[in-house]
């Protein structure tokens, strides 16, 4: 006897249901992710250091603290500091940052990693951020399960922000991705 006779499994319908996330869930996931930090291993390349001036070049993998920093609206909205991906190593005097909307792809390597560029990275643990400028940043999570969780979170955050920007929903974008403001334009202390 076939197991399909006792189940109403429809691959297409179930795949659609599993991939749908309610608006409330997206908002909650974005807020939770913006309040997280991760201990990751960064596998730097020389091009990754092109954005850092006057810093030593360490090409071996490095432990980093990674987080997403909310943006800030300064004054009365005339200046905006965009949200960023941020990370810090012991070797850097200042955190490294990437404007969130400059991340054009956040992916798990589809095949083996190029060992000429990343000789020590574990494919099953790796996340690659590709930027609008053609740079590539590879981070390694502690476990493959952590990698999957981080990958989903980062993709949801970036796609949510990009969606709000495209549809010009500035109120939602300010609410979700920027420091809270008072009516007189002063940022609340967190």
Buried (B, 14 or more C-beta within 10 A) or exposed (E): EEEEEEEEEEEEEEEEEEEEEEEEEBBEBBBEBBEEEBEBBBBBBEBBBEEBEEBEEBEEBBEBBBBBBBBBBBEEEEEEBBBBBBBBBEEBEEBBBBBBBBBEEBEBBEEEBEEEEBEEBBBBBBBBBBBEEEBBBBBBBEEBEBBBBBBBBBBBBBEBBBEBBEEEEEEBBBBBBBBEBEEEEEEEEE
